[in-house]
Amino acid sequence: MAQTKINNQLKDSTVEDKFLRSVSMADRSGQLLETLDNLELRVEALREAAASMEQEKETLLELIQSVQNSQDMKHISDGEREELHLTANRLIGRTLTVAVSVETIRNVQQEEALCKATALIDEVVNKVLQDLGSAKNHLTALYNACSSEAPQGPVDQKFQSLIVGCALEDQKKIKNRLEKLIRNVSNADRSIILLDQQKAKPGKYNYIY
């Protein structure tokens, strides 16, 4: 009887130890999971900050180049123009020293959709010099295909189906690229109009609305 009682006590003690150890392991697992959840938030914040820096870099380069190509550059002395170009080139060089890269995780289908969408944009860009107006309209149709709201104007349905198949980050980058391209084409179109105005005969006035 005594040995049986001792055995039962040992058995109960072993079960209790296992239960306590099990609860402890669950607590540790929960703590580790909470830590990883917090770290995931920081990782996403890091990616967003890097993407924002990447966009800021592209914006700065575009702004500097717009100053270089502005019409005001044509109405200053050669010496001043050269000095401004040197300053702009220096700023471009310093901007390019900042290397920021955020890689997008894609599956095979998303990779294929991105390649096709990029190829379609490149095809339109290559036609800009041939027909500025037509290329601008086509770029606008591509941009409208990226809009989540009802766009005002034509939509390239083929491109829209490709955009839907791209990763979300790629969709944002494509939309930003198209917006920049449309802005550059519009500026080029405006430059052509201004140049045409300068060639207008005295007494003839052309207005830009």
N, C-alpha and C positions, 0 to 999 in steps of 0.2 A: 504493500500500500504506500509506504513511504517513498519507494523508488518511483512508483507511478505518479505520485504527487509532484515529485521533483521534476520528472520528465514533462509533465503538463506545464509546470511553471517555466521551464526552459523553452518549451514550444511557444507559450504565450509571449515570452520575452522576445523570441526571434521574430514572431509576427509583428509585434509592436515596433521593433527596430526597423523592420522592412517598411512598415507603414510610414514611420517618421522619415526614413531615408527617401521614400518615394515622394512625399510631400516636399521635402527639401529640394529634390531634383526638379520638381515641377516649378517651384519658386525660382530656382536659378534659371530654368528655361524661359520663364516669363520675363525675368529681368533682362536676359540676353536679347529676347525678342523685342522688348521695349527699347533697348539700346540701339538695335539695328533699325527700328522704325524711326528713331530720332536721327540716326545717321543718314537714312534714306532722304529725309527732308533736307538735310544739309547738302547731300550730293545733288539733289535737284536744284537747290538754290545756287550751288556752284555752277551747274550747267547753264542755268538761266543768266547768271552774271557773266559767264564767258560768252554766251550767245549775244548778250547785250553789248559787250565790248567788241565783239566781232562786227556787229552792225554799226557801232559807233566808228570803227576804223574805216569801213566802207563809206560811211557818210562823210567823214572828214576828207577822204581822198576825193570824193565827188565834189565837195565844196571847194577844195583847193583848185581842182582842175577847172571848175566853173569860173573861178576868178581869172585863171590864166586865159580862158577862152572868151571872156566877157567883151562886149563891144567897147567898154570904157578903155580897154587896153589899146585900142586903135586910135584913141584921141589924146594920147600923151606922147611925150618925146621918146626918142629911141633909147636914150640913156635911162630914163625912168622905167621904161618897159623892160629893159634888160635887167635892171636891179630887181624889179618885182618878180620876174621870171626866176631869177636866181633864188630869191627868198622862197617862192612857191616850191621850187624843186627841192630846196633844203627841207621844207616842211614835209613834202612827200617822202623824201628819204627817211626822215625821222619816224614818220608814221609807219612806214614799211618795216621798221625794225621791231615793231610790236607784232609778235606772232601769237595769234589766238586761233584755236581750232577745236570745234565741238563735233565729234563724230556721231552720226545718226545710226542707230541700230535698225537694220532692215531685214526682212525676209526676202526670199527669192523673188516673189511676185512684186514686192515694193521696189526692189532693185531694178527690175525690168521696166516697171511703170515709170520710174525716175529717168532711166536712160532714154526711153521713148519721148517723154515730155521735154527733156533737155534738148534732144535732137530736133524736135519740132520748133522750139524757140530759136535754136541756132539757125535753122533753115530760114525763118522769117528775118532774123537779124542780117543774114547774108544778102537779103534782097533790099535792104534799106537804101543803099546807094542807087539802086536801079529805079525804085519808085518809092519815094519818101512817104507820100500820102497813103498809098496802099499798105505799106509796111506798118504804118502807125495804126491804121484801122484794124489790121490783123492782130497786132499786139494788144490792142484794146479788147478785141474779142477773146483773146487768150486770158487777159486779166479778168474779164467778166466771168470767165469760166471758173475762176478761183474764188469768187465771191459767195459767201454763205447766204447773202440776202438776194432779193430779186434785182438783178442788174438792169441798168438803163442802157440799152444798146444790144448789139448782137452778141451771141455766145458761141464759141467754138465747141460744139458738142463732142467731137472726137477728143479734143484736149481735156475737156471736163471729165470724161470717163477715165483718162489717164491720171488726172489729178486725184480723183477719188481713190485710186489704187496706190497712191504714194503715202509714205509715212507722214504723220502730222507735221513734224519738224521740216520735212522737205516741202510740204505744201506751203508753209509760211515763207521759206526761203525763195521758192519759185515765185510767189506772189510779190515779194519784195524786189526780186530781180526784174520782173515785168514792169513794176511801178517805176523803177529806175530807168529802164529802157524807154518807156513811154515819155518820161520827163526829158531824157536826153534827145530823143527824136523831136519833141516839141521845141526844145531849145534850138536845135539845128534848123527846124522849120522857121522859127522866129528870126534866126540869123540870116537866113536866105531872104526873108521879107525885108529886113532892115537893109541888107545889101542892095536889094532891088530899089528901095526908097532912095538910097544914096545916088543911084544911077538915074533917078527920075529927072525929067527936064525941069528947069527953073520955072516956078510958077504953078507946077503941078504937085498937088499934095495927096499923099497916100496915108491913110489912117489905119491903125491896128486896133481892132476891137477885141 
